[in-house]
Amino acid sequence: MPIIINLDVMLAKRKMRSNELADRIGMTTANLSILKTGKAKAIRFSTLEAICEILNCQPGDIMEFVEDNKL
């Protein structure tokens, strides 16, 4: 998949654990794990907005497009 999820990087930069972020955005840790591993097929804008608000970042800090031939 050419969309890379860098959520772990942002969590580390903010010194926050996954379960804390999940609690604050109202998401289960299992669903957050699916998102972090890149297995999610979609993300709601409201979820993305909540993540960005809590981590004080932009969507581009969490997601990155990489062409297939560069993987």
KEKOLDO-511935 format. One record per residue: chain; x, y, z negated of N, C-alpha, C in turn; residue in one letter. Coordinates in Angstrom, 1 decimal. Atoms other than C-alpha are relative to their C-alpha. Example, Ala and Ser with C-alpha at 12.3 -4.5 7.8 and 13.67 -1.06 7.14 Angstrom:
2
- A | 0.9 | -1.2 | 0.0 | 12.3 | -4.5 | -7.8 | 0.9 | 1.2 | 0.0 | A $
- A | -0.9 | -1.1 | 0.0 | 13.7 | -1.1 | -7.1 | -0.8 | 1.1 | -0.8 | S $
# end
This chain:
71
- A | 0.9 | -1.2 | 0.0 | 0.0 | 0.0 | 0.0 | 0.9 | 1.2 | 0.0 | M $
- A | -0.9 | -1.2 | -0.1 | 1.5 | 3.4 | 1.0 | -0.2 | 1.0 | -1.1 | P $
- A | 0.2 | -1.0 | 1.1 | 0.1 | 5.2 | -2.1 | 0.7 | -0.7 | -1.3 | I $
- A | -0.7 | 0.4 | 1.2 | 2.5 | 4.8 | -5.1 | -0.5 | 0.7 | -1.2 | I $
- A | 0.5 | -0.6 | 1.2 | 1.2 | 5.4 | -8.6 | 1.1 | 0.2 | -1.0 | I $
- A | -1.1 | -0.4 | 0.9 | 3.7 | 7.2 | -10.9 | -0.5 | 0.3 | -1.3 | N $
- A | 0.6 | -0.4 | 1.2 | 1.5 | 7.3 | -13.9 | 1.0 | -0.3 | -1.2 | L $
- A | -0.9 | 0.4 | 1.1 | 4.1 | 5.5 | -16.1 | 1.1 | 1.1 | -0.2 | D $
- A | -1.1 | -1.0 | 0.0 | 6.7 | 8.2 | -15.2 | -0.6 | 1.2 | -0.8 | V $
- A | 0.6 | -1.2 | 0.7 | 4.3 | 11.0 | -16.4 | -0.3 | -0.3 | -1.4 | M $
- A | 0.2 | 0.4 | 1.4 | 3.4 | 9.1 | -19.5 | 1.3 | 0.1 | -0.8 | L $
- A | -1.3 | -0.1 | 0.7 | 7.1 | 8.8 | -20.4 | 0.4 | 1.4 | -0.2 | A $
- A | -0.4 | -1.5 | 0.1 | 7.7 | 12.5 | -19.7 | -0.8 | 0.7 | -1.1 | K $
- A | 0.9 | -0.6 | 1.0 | 4.8 | 13.4 | -22.0 | 0.1 | -0.8 | -1.3 | R $
- A | -0.2 | 0.8 | 1.2 | 5.9 | 10.8 | -24.6 | -1.4 | -0.5 | -0.5 | K $
- A | 1.3 | 0.4 | 0.3 | 2.4 | 9.3 | -24.5 | -0.1 | -1.5 | 0.4 | M $
- A | 0.2 | 1.4 | -0.2 | 1.3 | 5.7 | -24.7 | -1.2 | -0.2 | 0.9 | R $
- A | 1.1 | 0.3 | -0.9 | -1.1 | 4.1 | -22.2 | -1.3 | 0.0 | -0.8 | S $
- A | 1.3 | 0.1 | 0.8 | -3.7 | 3.3 | -24.9 | -0.5 | 1.3 | -0.5 | N $
- A | 0.4 | -1.4 | 0.4 | -3.7 | 6.9 | -26.1 | -0.7 | 0.7 | 1.1 | E $
- A | 0.5 | -0.7 | -1.2 | -4.3 | 8.2 | -22.6 | -1.4 | -0.6 | 0.3 | L $
- A | 1.3 | 0.6 | -0.2 | -7.1 | 5.6 | -22.1 | -1.0 | 0.4 | -0.9 | A $
- A | 1.0 | -0.5 | 1.0 | -8.8 | 6.6 | -25.3 | -0.4 | 1.4 | 0.3 | D $
- A | 0.3 | -1.4 | -0.3 | -8.6 | 10.3 | -24.4 | -0.8 | 0.2 | 1.2 | R $
- A | 0.8 | -0.2 | -1.3 | -10.1 | 9.9 | -20.9 | -1.2 | -0.9 | 0.0 | I $
- A | 1.2 | 0.8 | 0.1 | -12.7 | 7.3 | -22.0 | 0.1 | -1.2 | 1.0 | G $
- A | -0.2 | 1.2 | -0.9 | -11.2 | 4.4 | -19.9 | 0.5 | -1.1 | -0.8 | M $
- A | -0.5 | 1.2 | 0.7 | -10.5 | 0.9 | -21.0 | 1.5 | -0.1 | 0.3 | T $
- A | -1.4 | 0.2 | -0.3 | -6.8 | 0.0 | -21.3 | 0.2 | -1.0 | 1.2 | T $
- A | -0.1 | 0.9 | -1.2 | -7.4 | -2.8 | -18.8 | -0.2 | 0.7 | 1.3 | A $
- A | 0.1 | -0.8 | -1.2 | -8.7 | -0.4 | -16.2 | 1.1 | 1.0 | 0.3 | N $
- A | -1.1 | -0.9 | -0.2 | -5.9 | 2.0 | -16.8 | 1.2 | -0.8 | 0.5 | L $
- A | -1.0 | 0.9 | -0.4 | -3.5 | -0.9 | -16.4 | -0.1 | -0.3 | 1.5 | S $
- A | 0.3 | 0.2 | -1.4 | -5.1 | -1.7 | -13.0 | 0.4 | 1.2 | 0.8 | I $
- A | -0.4 | -1.2 | -0.7 | -4.6 | 1.9 | -12.0 | 1.5 | 0.2 | 0.0 | L $
- A | -1.4 | -0.1 | 0.1 | -1.0 | 2.0 | -13.2 | 0.8 | -0.9 | 0.9 | K $
- A | -0.7 | 1.0 | -0.8 | 0.0 | -1.1 | -11.3 | -0.3 | 0.1 | 1.5 | T $
- A | 0.3 | -0.2 | -1.4 | -1.4 | 0.2 | -8.1 | -1.0 | -1.0 | 0.6 | G $
- A | 1.0 | 1.0 | -0.5 | -4.1 | -2.6 | -7.9 | -1.4 | 0.7 | 0.2 | K $
- A | 1.3 | -0.6 | -0.2 | -7.0 | -0.1 | -8.0 | -0.2 | 0.4 | 1.5 | A $
- A | 0.4 | -0.4 | -1.4 | -8.8 | 0.5 | -4.7 | -0.4 | 1.4 | 0.1 | K $
- A | 0.5 | -1.4 | 0.0 | -10.1 | 3.9 | -5.7 | 0.1 | 0.6 | -1.4 | A $
- A | 0.0 | -0.7 | 1.3 | -10.1 | 6.5 | -8.4 | -1.0 | 1.2 | 0.2 | I $
- A | 1.0 | -1.1 | 0.0 | -12.9 | 9.0 | -9.2 | 0.8 | 1.3 | -0.2 | R $
- A | -0.6 | -1.4 | 0.2 | -12.0 | 12.7 | -9.0 | -0.1 | 0.4 | -1.5 | F $
- A | 0.2 | -0.4 | 1.4 | -13.4 | 13.1 | -12.5 | 1.1 | -0.7 | -0.9 | S $
- A | -1.0 | 0.7 | 0.7 | -10.9 | 10.4 | -13.8 | 1.4 | 0.7 | 0.3 | T $
- A | -1.3 | -0.6 | -0.4 | -8.0 | 12.0 | -11.9 | 0.1 | 1.4 | -0.7 | L $
- A | 0.0 | -1.3 | 0.7 | -9.0 | 15.4 | -13.3 | 0.3 | -0.1 | -1.5 | E $
- A | -0.2 | 0.2 | 1.4 | -9.1 | 14.1 | -16.8 | 1.5 | -0.4 | -0.3 | A $
- A | -1.4 | 0.4 | 0.1 | -5.7 | 12.4 | -16.4 | 0.9 | 1.3 | 0.1 | I $
- A | -0.8 | -1.2 | -0.3 | -4.2 | 15.6 | -15.0 | -0.1 | 1.0 | -1.1 | C $
- A | 0.2 | -1.0 | 1.1 | -5.7 | 17.8 | -17.7 | 0.7 | -0.5 | -1.3 | E $
- A | -0.7 | 0.5 | 1.2 | -4.4 | 15.6 | -20.5 | 1.5 | -0.1 | 0.1 | I $
- A | -1.5 | 0.1 | -0.2 | -0.9 | 15.1 | -19.0 | 0.6 | 1.3 | 0.4 | L $
- A | -0.4 | -1.3 | -0.5 | -0.8 | 18.7 | -17.9 | 0.9 | -0.1 | 1.2 | N $
- A | -0.7 | 0.2 | -1.2 | 0.2 | 17.8 | -14.4 | -0.9 | 0.1 | 1.2 | C $
- A | 0.7 | 0.0 | -1.2 | -0.9 | 17.8 | -10.8 | -0.2 | -1.4 | 0.6 | Q $
- A | 0.2 | 1.3 | -0.6 | -2.3 | 14.9 | -8.8 | 1.2 | -0.6 | 0.7 | P $
- A | -1.3 | 0.4 | -0.7 | 0.9 | 14.8 | -6.7 | 1.1 | -0.5 | -1.0 | G $
- A | -1.0 | 0.5 | 0.9 | 2.8 | 14.1 | -9.9 | -0.3 | -1.4 | -0.4 | D $
- A | 0.5 | 1.4 | 0.4 | 0.8 | 10.9 | -10.4 | 0.0 | -0.9 | 1.2 | I $
- A | 0.1 | 0.8 | -1.2 | 0.4 | 9.7 | -6.8 | 1.0 | 0.5 | 1.0 | M $
- A | -1.0 | -0.3 | -1.0 | 2.9 | 9.6 | -4.0 | -0.3 | -0.8 | 1.3 | E $
- A | 0.1 | 0.7 | -1.2 | 2.5 | 8.7 | -0.3 | 1.3 | -0.4 | 0.6 | F $
- A | -1.2 | 0.5 | -0.6 | 5.2 | 6.5 | 1.1 | -0.4 | -0.8 | 1.3 | V $
- A | 0.4 | 0.7 | -1.2 | 5.1 | 5.3 | 4.7 | 0.4 | -1.5 | -0.2 | E $
- A | -0.2 | 1.5 | 0.1 | 4.9 | 1.5 | 5.1 | 1.4 | -0.4 | 0.4 | D $
- A | -1.3 | 0.5 | -0.5 | 8.2 | 1.2 | 6.9 | 1.1 | 0.4 | -1.0 | N $
- A | -1.0 | -0.4 | 1.0 | 10.0 | 2.8 | 3.9 | -0.1 | -0.8 | -1.3 | K $
- A | 0.1 | 0.8 | 1.2 | 8.8 | 0.3 | 1.3 | 0.9 | -1.2 | 0.1 | L $
# end
